[in-house]
Amino acid sequence: MSSRTKSVIKRQRQQTKNYDRNLHYKSKMKSIVKKVMSSQDKNEAETLYREAVSIIDNLTSKKILHRNTAARRKSSLTKHVNSLS
């Protein structure tokens, strides 16, 4: 039976902290995406769209979200906003 080294204990502590932080950011992103997708007014949707894209880009730069995932999400938002009349 081997004991955990100091570095392993520290790494686990960091992972837990980072996981909680990332979960908060992802939740924020999902909420704004839902708002954009449920919006039926074009002006309101465009305002929310700009905010959503900003959040998605921010998460991508922080390496919380993969760039292809970010591109896919932005693409689906753009399609929805453009489909509104």
CORTA-V368980 format. One record per residue. N is the residue number from 1. RES is the residue in three letters. SS is DSSP state (alpha for helix, beta for strand, coil for the rest). D_LAST is the distance of its C-alpha to the last C-alpha in Angstrom with 1 decimal. Layout:
BEGIN
n & res & ss & d_last
N & RES & SS & D_LAST
N & RES & SS & D_LAST
END
This chain:
BEGIN
n & res & ss & d_last
1 & MET & coil & 66.1
2 & SER & coil & 64.6
3 & SER & coil & 63.2
4 & ARG & coil & 59.9
5 & THR & coil & 60.4
6 & LYS & alpha & 59.2
7 & SER & alpha & 56.5
8 & VAL & alpha & 55.1
9 & ILE & alpha & 55.1
10 & LYS & alpha & 53.3
11 & ARG & alpha & 50.7
12 & GLN & alpha & 50.0
13 & ARG & alpha & 49.6
14 & GLN & alpha & 47.1
15 & GLN & alpha & 45.1
16 & THR & alpha & 44.7
17 & LYS & alpha & 43.7
18 & ASN & alpha & 41.2
19 & TYR & alpha & 39.8
20 & ASP & alpha & 39.2
21 & ARG & alpha & 37.5
22 & ASN & alpha & 35.2
23 & LEU & alpha & 34.3
24 & HIS & alpha & 33.2
25 & TYR & alpha & 31.0
26 & LYS & alpha & 29.5
27 & SER & alpha & 28.8
28 & LYS & alpha & 27.1
29 & MET & alpha & 24.8
30 & LYS & alpha & 24.1
31 & SER & alpha & 23.2
32 & ILE & alpha & 20.6
33 & VAL & alpha & 19.1
34 & LYS & alpha & 18.9
35 & LYS & alpha & 17.3
36 & VAL & alpha & 14.4
37 & MET & alpha & 14.1
38 & SER & alpha & 14.4
39 & SER & coil & 11.8
40 & GLN & coil & 8.9
41 & ASP & coil & 8.2
42 & LYS & alpha & 6.5
43 & ASN & alpha & 9.8
44 & GLU & alpha & 12.0
45 & ALA & alpha & 10.9
46 & GLU & alpha & 11.6
47 & THR & alpha & 14.9
48 & LEU & alpha & 15.9
49 & TYR & alpha & 15.1
50 & ARG & alpha & 17.5
51 & GLU & alpha & 20.0
52 & ALA & alpha & 19.8
53 & VAL & alpha & 20.4
54 & SER & alpha & 23.2
55 & ILE & alpha & 24.9
56 & ILE & alpha & 24.6
57 & ASP & alpha & 26.2
58 & ASN & alpha & 28.8
59 & LEU & alpha & 29.8
60 & THR & alpha & 30.1
61 & SER & alpha & 32.3
62 & LYS & coil & 34.5
63 & LYS & coil & 34.8
64 & ILE & coil & 33.5
65 & LEU & coil & 30.7
66 & HIS & coil & 31.3
67 & ARG & alpha & 29.4
68 & ASN & alpha & 28.2
69 & THR & alpha & 26.9
70 & ALA & alpha & 25.1
71 & ALA & alpha & 23.5
72 & ARG & alpha & 22.5
73 & ARG & alpha & 20.9
74 & LYS & alpha & 19.0
75 & SER & alpha & 17.8
76 & SER & alpha & 16.5
77 & LEU & alpha & 14.7
78 & THR & alpha & 13.2
79 & LYS & alpha & 12.1
80 & HIS & alpha & 10.4
81 & VAL & alpha & 8.7
82 & ASN & alpha & 7.6
83 & SER & alpha & 6.4
84 & LEU & coil & 3.8
85 & SER & coil & 0.0
END
